């Protein structure tokens, strides 16, 4: 299945899937089969159905219009590709893709926070630690949770955990961008 692994909301999306062979060795192609992708996320009433059109050599061509992806929430989406031929139906593949938020706007732009959830939580924990150390109020909010007189040790442990998560996220971003793994150390002996 050739559906892209990462898309940006408000972008058009096109791909082509070749014909396939089922478990019995029979050809599954656009000549006799309809291939449909079902995309869903964890938001109620949000999803998309994309039906392939006949392409070259029995393949299927798919297009999702920008007007459809505009409504996609950023995050992880799951998909399944299902082929049907009359009463026959089979799942051809399934997986997930990442939807990135669109930075396109009209009129006045609203605020945009491009940080990951781990980076947001790390900033909140560090603010809570600074508040306790400076003798300030010992009641604060981290995300949607309220905390009162939280143990400084527990906050410092959570900060350490979040720093590790953020470091792994940043390393993965560098690897994905082709910049190599920053955790690798290369030594040359002369």
C-alpha positions as CSV (number, residue, x, y, z in Angstrom):
1,X,0.0,0.0,0.0
2,X,1.5,3.3,-1.1
3,X,-0.5,5.8,1.0
4,X,2.0,8.4,2.3
5,X,3.2,8.0,5.9
6,X,3.0,11.8,6.7
7,X,0.7,14.4,5.3
8,X,0.0,18.1,6.1
9,X,-3.6,19.1,6.8
10,X,-5.0,21.3,3.9
11,X,-2.7,19.7,1.3
12,X,-4.0,17.6,-1.6
13,X,-2.9,14.0,-1.5
14,X,-2.4,11.5,-4.4
15,X,-0.9,8.0,-4.7
16,X,-1.2,4.8,-6.7
17,X,-1.5,1.3,-5.5
18,X,-0.6,-1.6,-7.9
19,X,-2.8,-4.7,-8.5
20,X,-2.1,-7.6,-6.1
21,X,-2.6,-11.3,-5.7
22,X,-4.9,-12.8,-3.0
23,X,-4.1,-15.8,-0.9
24,X,-5.4,-18.2,-3.5
25,X,-3.2,-16.7,-6.3
26,X,-6.1,-14.8,-8.0
27,X,-5.5,-11.4,-9.4
28,X,-7.0,-8.4,-7.5
29,X,-7.0,-5.5,-9.9
30,X,-9.0,-2.4,-10.7
31,X,-10.6,-4.3,-13.7
32,X,-12.9,-6.3,-11.3
33,X,-12.2,-4.9,-7.8
34,X,-12.9,-1.7,-6.0
35,X,-10.3,-0.6,-3.5
36,X,-11.3,1.8,-0.7
37,X,-9.3,3.4,2.0
38,X,-10.9,4.2,5.3
39,X,-9.0,6.8,7.5
40,X,-9.9,7.4,11.1
41,X,-8.6,9.2,14.2
42,X,-9.6,9.2,17.8
43,X,-11.9,12.2,17.3
44,X,-15.6,11.3,17.1
45,X,-17.2,11.8,13.7
46,X,-13.9,12.4,12.0
47,X,-12.6,10.2,9.2
48,X,-12.4,10.0,5.4
49,X,-13.3,7.4,2.8
50,X,-11.3,7.4,-0.4
51,X,-12.3,5.2,-3.4
52,X,-9.7,4.4,-6.0
53,X,-10.2,4.9,-9.7
54,X,-8.8,2.5,-12.3
55,X,-5.2,3.2,-13.2
56,X,-2.7,1.8,-15.6
57,X,-2.1,-2.0,-15.6
58,X,-4.9,-2.8,-13.1
59,X,-3.7,-0.4,-10.5
60,X,-5.8,2.2,-8.5
61,X,-5.3,5.9,-8.4
62,X,-6.3,7.8,-5.2
63,X,-6.8,11.5,-4.5
64,X,-7.8,13.3,-1.4
65,X,-8.7,16.9,-2.0
66,X,-7.2,19.7,0.1
67,X,-10.8,20.7,1.1
68,X,-11.0,17.3,2.8
69,X,-7.7,17.3,4.6
70,X,-8.3,20.8,5.9
71,X,-10.6,19.2,8.5
72,X,-8.0,16.6,9.5
73,X,-6.8,17.0,13.1
74,X,-3.1,16.8,13.6
75,X,-1.9,13.5,15.1
76,X,-1.9,9.8,14.3
77,X,-4.5,8.5,11.9
78,X,-5.2,4.8,11.3
79,X,-6.1,3.4,7.8
80,X,-7.3,0.2,6.3
81,X,-7.5,-0.6,2.6
82,X,-10.4,-2.9,1.6
83,X,-11.0,-4.5,-1.8
84,X,-14.5,-5.5,-2.8
85,X,-15.9,-7.4,-5.8
86,X,-19.6,-8.0,-5.4
87,X,-20.1,-10.1,-2.3
88,X,-16.3,-10.7,-2.0
89,X,-14.3,-8.5,0.3
90,X,-10.8,-8.5,1.8
91,X,-8.5,-6.3,3.7
92,X,-5.5,-5.5,1.5
93,X,-3.5,-3.6,4.2
94,X,-3.7,-1.4,7.2
95,X,-1.4,1.0,9.1
96,X,-1.1,4.5,10.3
97,X,-0.1,7.9,9.1
98,X,0.8,11.2,10.7
99,X,-1.1,14.3,10.0
100,X,0.9,17.5,10.5
101,X,-0.9,20.7,11.3
102,X,-1.3,23.3,8.6
103,X,0.2,26.7,9.1
104,X,-2.0,28.2,6.3
105,X,-4.4,30.9,7.5
106,X,-6.6,33.6,6.2
107,X,-7.1,36.9,8.0
108,X,-5.4,37.2,11.3
109,X,-3.3,34.2,12.4
110,X,-4.1,32.5,15.7
111,X,-1.5,31.3,18.1
112,X,0.4,28.1,17.1
113,X,2.4,25.9,19.5
114,X,4.5,23.5,17.4
115,X,5.9,21.8,20.5
116,X,5.2,18.1,21.2
117,X,3.1,17.1,24.2
118,X,6.3,16.1,26.0
119,X,7.9,19.5,25.4
120,X,4.7,21.2,26.7
121,X,4.7,19.0,29.8
122,X,8.4,19.6,30.4
123,X,7.9,23.4,30.4
124,X,4.9,23.0,32.8
125,X,7.0,20.8,35.2
126,X,9.9,23.2,35.1
127,X,7.6,26.1,35.9
128,X,6.2,24.2,38.9
129,X,9.7,23.5,40.1
130,X,10.7,27.1,39.9
131,X,7.5,28.1,41.7
132,X,8.2,25.8,44.6
133,X,11.9,26.8,44.8
134,X,11.1,30.5,44.8
135,X,8.7,29.9,47.7
136,X,5.7,30.7,45.6
137,X,2.3,29.1,45.7
138,X,2.4,25.3,45.9
139,X,-0.8,24.9,43.8
140,X,-0.5,24.8,40.0
141,X,-1.8,23.2,36.9
142,X,0.1,20.8,34.6
143,X,-1.9,20.3,31.5
144,X,-5.5,19.6,32.6
145,X,-4.4,18.3,36.0
146,X,-4.4,20.4,39.2
147,X,-1.7,19.7,41.8
148,X,-1.3,21.0,45.4
149,X,1.8,20.7,47.4
150,X,3.4,18.2,45.1
151,X,6.6,16.8,46.3
152,X,9.7,18.5,44.7
153,X,11.4,15.1,44.3
154,X,8.4,13.8,42.3
155,X,8.5,16.9,40.0
156,X,12.3,16.5,39.5
157,X,11.8,12.8,38.6
158,X,9.1,13.7,36.1
159,X,11.4,16.5,34.7
160,X,14.1,13.9,34.2
161,X,11.7,11.5,32.5
162,X,10.4,14.2,30.2
163,X,13.9,15.4,29.3
164,X,14.7,11.9,28.1
165,X,11.5,11.7,26.0
166,X,12.2,15.1,24.4
167,X,15.8,14.1,23.7
168,X,14.6,11.0,21.9
169,X,12.0,12.9,19.9
170,X,14.6,15.4,18.8
171,X,17.0,12.6,17.8
172,X,14.3,10.9,15.8
173,X,13.5,14.2,14.0
174,X,17.2,14.5,13.1
175,X,17.3,10.9,11.8
176,X,14.1,11.5,9.8
177,X,15.6,14.6,8.3
178,X,18.7,12.7,7.2
179,X,21.0,14.4,9.6
180,X,22.1,11.1,11.3
181,X,21.6,10.0,14.9
182,X,23.1,12.6,17.3
183,X,23.7,9.8,19.9
184,X,26.2,8.0,17.6
185,X,29.8,8.7,18.4
186,X,32.4,8.1,15.7
187,X,36.0,7.7,16.5
188,X,38.9,7.5,14.0
189,X,42.1,5.8,15.0
190,X,45.1,7.0,13.1
